[in-house]
Amino acid sequence: MSRLRGPATFVPAVLLIAIALCSCKNRQTSGDSLQTNTPASPTAEAAAVRGWIQSVAVDVTQTGPEAWLKYFDDSPSFFMANNGSMAFPNGAAAQDGTKKFAATISHIEVKWGDDIRVNVLTPELASVGAPWHEVQIDLKGHRVEEAGYFTATAEKRGGRWIFRDVHWSMPLPPAR
């Protein structure tokens, strides 16, 4: 015959379970509040990346296309694509190509659209996307305007952000 257990036997077990659950909840809450209140929280870092992206456009507009070189990773891992094709397979090609392009331009104006998207992946990595509009005036005074969408991976290295890779795209022409 089994022996019935009284309430005194269950109270310690229930109490232990309650303490364990409260302890887990408190750890989760305190961890969450620490994460959201730190200066490097995803929201603060996203705002910093957005500000950096805006400053890149200002710098390129004020100084010319060679300003991009300060923001491109110059390592072999860098690449740039344009409308689905590889424009620069590495940092050295981007440096060389950008310098050659800059020699053909008398003025460039880069503007990002209002919807700059930033996804903070880690404290050192972020993906960015933004509509863009660019005006180029070549050495003969010919004006070219282009617009599209820009995506990139940005990396914080040595306390500053740089582009690890970039992709420029423009809308396809209407089907005929």
Secondary structure as UniProt FT lines:
FT   HELIX           7..37
FT   TURN            39..40
FT   HELIX           42..63
FT   HELIX           65..70
FT   TURN            76..77
FT   STRAND          79..82
FT   TURN            83..84
FT   STRAND          85..88
FT   HELIX           91..102
FT   TURN            103..104
FT   STRAND          105..112
FT   STRAND          117..122
FT   TURN            123..124
FT   STRAND          125..138
FT   TURN            139..140
FT   STRAND          143..157
FT   TURN            158..159
FT   STRAND          160..169
//
